[in-house]
Amino acid sequence: MAEALDTATHNDNSTPPKRFHEMVSTFKLLIQKDDSQDSEFPQTLEGLRALYDQLLGAELTKDNQPDGELFRAGPVYITDGSNSAVHKGVYGEDEIKSRLSVMLDASTDDSRP
């Protein structure tokens, strides 16, 4: 993580991406105060998918890429070291879209504190 942070901080693109490099670079983009780059939080499902790709693009193997229109279509699990499921993700792309839409609506609702 430290190497990725150092690489992102110094904008060093001369070496192959380190693990977490995309994530650190995107977080840096989202929190920087410089107006020269667009750092607005995504407002659409497509924008969230683009951020996902930016965060994890080089981290995912081909067989771990989302397989739906924007997100994953099938089930996904987080497993521990012995391959036992410790978390089951939301099932189905429609349900993912529905829940993310609620989050997006809440993030732009000025009536909420």
C-alpha positions as CSV (number, residue, x, y, z in Angstrom):
1,M,0.0,0.0,0.0
2,A,2.9,2.4,0.9
3,E,4.4,1.8,-2.6
4,A,1.1,2.5,-4.3
5,L,0.6,5.7,-2.3
6,D,4.2,6.8,-3.1
7,T,3.8,6.1,-6.8
8,A,0.4,7.9,-7.0
9,T,1.7,10.9,-5.0
10,H,4.6,11.3,-7.4
11,N,2.6,10.6,-10.5
12,D,5.1,7.9,-11.4
13,N,3.6,6.0,-14.4
14,S,7.0,4.6,-15.6
15,T,6.7,1.4,-13.6
16,P,4.1,-1.4,-13.9
17,P,1.1,-0.7,-11.6
18,K,1.5,-1.9,-8.0
19,R,-1.3,-3.5,-6.1
20,F,-3.7,-0.8,-4.9
21,H,-2.2,1.8,-7.3
22,E,-5.5,2.5,-9.1
23,M,-7.4,2.8,-5.8
24,V,-4.9,5.2,-4.2
25,S,-4.8,7.3,-7.4
26,T,-8.6,7.5,-7.5
27,F,-8.9,8.4,-3.9
28,K,-6.3,11.1,-4.4
29,L,-8.3,12.4,-7.4
30,L,-11.6,12.5,-5.3
31,I,-10.1,14.3,-2.4
32,Q,-7.7,16.8,-4.0
33,K,-8.5,20.4,-3.9
34,D,-7.1,21.2,-7.3
35,D,-9.8,22.5,-9.7
36,S,-7.7,21.4,-12.8
37,Q,-9.1,17.9,-12.7
38,D,-12.7,16.7,-12.4
39,S,-13.1,15.1,-9.0
40,E,-16.9,15.0,-8.6
41,F,-18.5,12.0,-7.0
42,P,-20.4,9.9,-9.7
43,Q,-24.0,10.8,-10.2
44,T,-25.1,7.9,-12.3
45,L,-24.8,4.1,-12.3
46,E,-22.6,4.4,-15.3
47,G,-20.4,6.9,-13.4
48,L,-20.1,4.4,-10.5
49,R,-19.1,1.7,-12.9
50,A,-16.5,3.9,-14.4
51,L,-15.1,4.7,-10.9
52,Y,-15.2,0.9,-10.2
53,D,-13.1,0.3,-13.3
54,Q,-10.7,3.1,-12.3
55,L,-10.3,1.7,-8.8
56,L,-10.0,-1.9,-9.6
57,G,-9.3,-2.2,-13.3
58,A,-5.8,-3.7,-13.2
59,E,-6.5,-5.6,-10.0
60,L,-9.1,-8.0,-11.3
61,T,-8.4,-11.1,-13.4
62,K,-10.4,-11.7,-16.5
63,D,-12.6,-14.3,-14.7
64,N,-13.3,-11.8,-11.9
65,Q,-14.7,-9.1,-14.1
66,P,-18.3,-8.1,-13.6
67,D,-20.4,-10.1,-16.0
68,G,-23.6,-8.1,-16.3
69,E,-24.4,-4.9,-18.2
70,L,-22.7,-2.7,-15.6
71,F,-22.2,-4.8,-12.6
72,R,-22.1,-8.5,-11.8
73,A,-25.1,-10.7,-12.8
74,G,-24.4,-13.7,-10.5
75,P,-23.6,-14.3,-6.9
76,V,-20.3,-13.3,-5.3
77,Y,-18.8,-14.3,-2.0
78,I,-15.9,-13.0,0.2
79,T,-14.1,-16.0,1.6
80,D,-11.6,-16.5,4.4
81,G,-8.3,-18.3,4.1
82,S,-10.0,-21.7,4.2
83,N,-12.3,-20.7,1.4
84,S,-15.4,-20.5,3.6
85,A,-17.8,-17.7,2.7
86,V,-17.7,-14.9,5.3
87,H,-19.9,-12.5,3.3
88,K,-22.5,-12.9,0.5
89,G,-22.9,-10.0,-1.8
90,V,-26.2,-8.7,-3.1
91,Y,-27.5,-11.1,-5.7
92,G,-28.4,-10.0,-9.2
93,E,-27.6,-6.9,-11.2
94,D,-31.1,-5.4,-10.9
95,E,-30.9,-5.5,-7.1
96,I,-27.4,-4.0,-7.2
97,K,-28.7,-1.2,-9.5
98,S,-31.7,-0.6,-7.2
99,R,-29.5,-0.3,-4.1
100,L,-26.9,1.9,-5.8
101,S,-29.7,4.2,-7.1
102,V,-31.0,4.7,-3.6
103,M,-27.4,5.7,-2.5
104,L,-27.1,8.1,-5.5
105,D,-30.4,9.7,-4.7
106,A,-29.5,10.1,-1.1
107,S,-26.1,11.6,-2.0
108,T,-27.8,14.4,-4.1
109,D,-30.7,15.1,-1.7
110,D,-30.0,18.6,-0.4
111,S,-32.8,18.1,2.2
112,R,-30.6,15.6,4.1
113,P,-28.1,16.9,6.6
